[in-house]
Amino acid sequence: MAAIVTDQFRILNAANFIDSVANTSNSYYVFVGLANPTTSGYGRNTNWDSNTPNPTDNIDYTNFVGDAMMFGKKVTSNNARRVVRRVDWVRGTKYDMYRHDYSLTNLSAVSKASRLYDSNYYVMNSEYKVYTCLDNGSSGINTTGNASVDEPTFTDLEPSVAGSSGDGYTWKYLFTVTPSDIIKFDSTEYIALPSDWQTSTNSQISAVRGNANSDVNENQIKKVYIEAQGAGYSQGSHEVNILGDGSGAKVVVEVNSSGQITNAVVSSGGKGYTYGIVDLGSINTNSSTKAELIVIIPPSKGHGYDIYKELGADKVLVYARFDDSTRDFPVDTSFAQIGIVKNPTSFGSTTIYDENEFSSLGAIKFSSVTGTVTIGERISQTISGETAKAKGFVSSYDTETKVLKYFQDRTLFLNQTNFDTVDYVGVSTLSKVLDFASSANAVTGTGGFSGSIDTTFSGISTNPTGTKLISLGSQFTNGIASPEINKGSGDIIYLDNRPLISRNSRQKEDVKIILEF
């Protein structure tokens, strides 16, 4: 039994995601993690950078990702936009015209696409204005149309030609990408759409949207395409009706001395059409060859009424910036995984975490350190009364504040040969998971450093030199700080493995994630 998932379902899913982000009961975060992807262990490999593995879509792997997660930035409505494939206007290029009936048996004439949203029927100009191509000068005789010569720059509400070259193009202005959206969402591959087209009070958007409402303006049909000119029709200019399930649409057809239809211009757009038939009965006096005129049906109520449907907005771009403005985002770390997590919970509770950012790392404040701390190295601490040790991986070490941040994942506790669950000698001790503790026992690293925990320190800020108060981003008790979210909490809905990225104080990471629905 044949079935399809339609384009409109994908567009709906993108809209639902945007609505979910805007819902204050949800918290979405862009996160980064895995500071040491090239060390031996679960989910890692030594040639990670040159042969980065694809993430695995199962619960086991996403749990590991949760273990190695380090910090995250909240996604708000201001940082998520529906986007469409970028098509730039370039002089001398042929573009498809908008048609509602592209298919496997009716490919777009220029790009040979079998679906509207894969064809090049819209453009963005050099001023970030976006237009739909309603006419490219094509017909059943000139099937691919003309090269576009005149760049559209106008913002008129009605479709218009762009210049005086006579290139045959008619464009419908939709919107202009705002400067703030250019800064956040600009891409060589995508165009960011306005966030709230249906409800926006922006004067330009509301004007375009309102003008396109054919229920009010009765201007739905904009184009009648001449597939076949026919012969034997009455010479001259004739206004005829467009029949179908709508009402009020008319088109003026021009017939030459040979009885062929040479031009068709919509004189009244009407409303309510899902299909249309041009009534040529009054001028078909002795037609030997029948004409075929195709009424092009706009999306929704008219071009510009619903740009998400018009442009096929089935993708969302999510933006986040990580910089050195907070200690939650340490600048001396590295990361190899980027993702989105929905609704992590606050540490020690079931409440959804709702702050602007989080650190999912544990932290230790030292009073003194000997040796050099290396990002990604293993650390351990002897715990009083236990035969096992607390273990972790270094994510960051701040020499100014003497705060070390760490994470614990299964690599530390699995069978150390193949990093699997095969039984091994010492499993009762070596596979036991313990937290680091405030005690006199030092924390040591495989690289040779040793740190004494500052068991007298409690609070969220420190003043190591006596001249500068520094916020640590985490609440410490006797030299130990817990993560801000529960390990493994929330649903990871997107994950990308990347070659290792090393942070430093002179750089900012702008993360742009494309979600395809």
C-alpha angles and dihedrals in degrees: 000000000000119000139160138199102232130227089243090059090055091048089050092051091052089050091048091053091052089049091048091054090050091050106101092213089069131069120198121185135187105221139185129205151147104082095185111040096153098057120096113273149086114326093006137100135187094239094048094131096051096036106025109192123232113249116253117240102222138099093254094058096042089051088056089050089053089052093053096041113122114179142344144201122217119249114225132181087263090060101048125071136171108241138190133202111285117246113177123204108244122179113250095023125127116228131194118247122234112269129167095211109059111140143143088285095041108043122186107267099233108030095027091227120163094210131047095238093056093053125088098245098134134048142194114220129214090273093055092254115145125215138179116226107231096172133017097179093264130140139157086285099043097034100174097042126214138308112266111246105166117065111224111236103152126110098203116145095230124064114267145173114259102225146340102280094097092229090155097242124138117189133195114210113225111169147317121246106242121238091244091053090047090056095048105030107024111134139166088231107038144046117218114226125213111275101230109026096155095051105025117132092198103131096229095046094045090048093053092044093046095047089052093056100106091185085072104027101029092220102123103128113065104163140037112190121213104224094165126011096208123197138246098046122139111276118243140042118318133179110213135175127259107224127198136092094320132064143229103028121135135176132200112222125195118214122194129216090273090059093251123139106239103170140019122192123180109235097178123022099201122188145258100039123151090162134007140199122198110230105226094161095109094056098035097096099148108350112179093180119035120231122225116211117180117208107216109222115212122219116268113339096335146323108307098018095101112012093180090064093036094055099031099246100195096138133072127203115210118198131199133165124209115193140150096273094105138035088230087077105050113204096211096063135092132217139193103179129067124183151141122252124192123214106348112184129239115261113275095008143070093236116119110251110244109174123119093254140004142205114213091188130104115230138208126196115210128205090203138002132197121196129014125301114220124202110248098018122131120257131191142180132199109239118212112249093014131101088203126072133228108249137190148148122254113246099170142352122197110203092194097056097023090230118149119196121201145172133209123217134168093267087081094055108032126092101296095219101063098358093241136117097270111134115259140179110277095020093138090062106025097048096049112112115221133172122236110259138211102251144117090267111108126234111235134191133215088240091063105261123134126197130192113216116239095231092177094061121099128158142059101272138047138194105207097171098032090241104073130047110214125196111221095198093229133073111245127203116191091339097312129100127189125220116268094235132042113264111260094004122142130031120285103220099172133028134177127182111211137179109273114286118201118206126215137176093259097058139068124203115222105194117200117184123189115209114196118201 
